[in-house]
Amino acid sequence: MGVSPDSLESHKKFRAKHGLEFHLLSDPERKVASLYGVLKEKTVSGKKRLAIERSTFVIDEKGIIQAVFRKVKVDGHAEQVLDSL
């Protein structure tokens, strides 16, 4: 599943546009992002702000994190994750 601070409506559109079959969860208050340590200070247009560092966490059936990928780039990432399994 995916988690972002975007709205449920934007997730619905994104899933449809990209044909995604997994769940996208909305975290507008960034509570999950904070718990996973993915809120990072970034400079955008010359202004510092907290933003999400795109990351992937592989979590097993017991809820234990088995792999972490930080600063994720789309190209080749699915293969990286599958290789970790």
Rosetta blueprint (number, residue, H / E / L):
1 M L
2 G E
3 V E
4 S E
5 P L
6 D L
7 S L
8 L H
9 E H
10 S H
11 H H
12 K H
13 K H
14 F H
15 R H
16 A H
17 K H
18 H H
19 G L
20 L L
21 E L
22 F L
23 H L
24 L E
25 L E
26 S E
27 D L
28 P L
29 E L
30 R L
31 K H
32 V H
33 A H
34 S H
35 L H
36 Y L
37 G L
38 V L
39 L E
40 K E
41 E E
42 K E
43 T E
44 V E
45 S L
46 G L
47 K E
48 K E
49 R E
50 L E
51 A E
52 I E
53 E L
54 R L
55 S L
56 T E
57 F E
58 V E
59 I E
60 D L
61 E L
62 K L
63 G L
64 I L
65 I E
66 Q E
67 A E
68 V E
69 F E
70 R L
71 K L
72 V L
73 K L
74 V L
75 D L
76 G L
77 H H
78 A H
79 E H
80 Q H
81 V H
82 L H
83 D H
84 S H
85 L L
